[in-house]
């Protein structure tokens, strides 16, 4: 084995700060390739070569760029300490610098280096490399970690809570603010509150309530899409997962990013106690509070409670206190925004703007007539969602 490949193999084995990178499938296969090259078994070398290139092609044909992406997104003691300004030991800082040089050298490995080692004259698939300064680019990334994030937080803008863990959503809603029409006053109040969070100012937990199809959920997700480059992330949970809020808060506390914990279509039945964790968070309990997060919930009900007359009559000795506690849950949201069903003029205006944005050539008069007919015939009534469905029908025609 020549000096270069042997040195790379041994250097990789010593990596500590960025050791998570070694578990990556492509890097793991490359290490197997270097190990096989040590043995001199040509058939094994070729086999691991093919495995490595296969894994690389699935991600990025340019190995240097792919490896740099792994480095910048890696969650490790160095970037965590730097992002939290908690100080870092000289030993860890020195290790990080040296490992970046090792990984930069690895990123320059070429197919020719392998071919020269094994003396193979047959065809070998190629990959690309680039001359990249890992130290300079990594420190630049760390300097903006409050916008990019690290680890899984760098892989997506939206997340869900599944099986006790926060996991990235690979293909999430790409709704843009520029694609939403109407409700400017309501939407701007949520935007301004979100910008306060992003800028480190006091921000309020928000309840977006009102009629179905008025754009409550779309507003939240479009805001995240708009401001994710500024370090905003969304974690969506269900009502049944409210009890995990303290665990979620523990995980994101101290993270340089800003988070919206999002609960869509929230409502409770009288006597249901699953709102306890939400109540604790809204009231700012020690176990469920962080200065880099807010709760945003949407609901078709202002008071979040599905109440019946029997609930009011009940046999609870203190039923009035119980009733007031459940009905006042929405009051614990500092910001409450009403998305009510639009009147005819507002509905037609939304339909017209949507049609224009899709390049549909139709007069406002025709839109007014046809959009209203669609709202009636569909049985859904007037709403931004109905307007969108109407425009989709125009497109299909």
C-alpha angles and dihedrals in degrees: 000000000000122000097256097055093042091050091049092049093051094041092053091051090059097054113122113156094047095032093127087071091066089067092061110113096235094045091045091054090048090054089051088051091053090048091050090050088057090058093048093225101148096196091053092045092053092046093053090042090058092045092051094049090046091055091044094050089055089061114022131338088217106078095192093055092044093051092047089053090053090050097049095045095045116120107221143143092268099056093039092053092045094048092050094043088230095139127250132231121251090239093057093044091050092047091051092051093050094045091052088056090049092050091046089054090048090051089062094058109125135197087247091061089058095042092051090051097052098032092230116165099185126095118290122184113247135227131194131244135193132203101249130169101225096186095051095044094044094052090047089052092048089051089060097036090122086068103035102034124203138250113008091347089070093053100065144004095224131051140181132206111244131167092347096311138094107239131184121252106230098196110028136168109291096196112153128211089231089061094057118088130194127011091077094155093050094044094047092054090056092044093051091049090050092049089053088056092048092049093051095253126130110285130187132233106247136214116198106195137169144082123350118266096023096120104261097136092036089055093055095046094044089052090053091049090050098048104030089102085063091056103272121146134178127218112191119203134175127236089256090058096055090105089065094061093101090054092049091049091050090054097049098037109112093016111134092227126085121239139205113201100207127202113183125205094001122187137142136208118232111272093024110132100192090100090073094092091047091048090051092051094047090050091050102243117185091245094053112036138093131167093227097061144061133189117239117185132176125206141165087221124070093209095038090226127114096214130185131192089251088059089059093048097043125138097248107130088217095034092138091058091045092048093049091049093054095042092048094056091097090053088066089070105091091209121044118180123188119215101187126181110277124246119242096271094048092046093051091046091054091048091049094050091048091050091050091050089055093050095249111157105216133131123248088242093056091044091053092052100041097040091052091048090050092051091053098042094046091052091223097107125216117326139125088259091055090047090052091049090049092053091047088055090052089052092051090052 
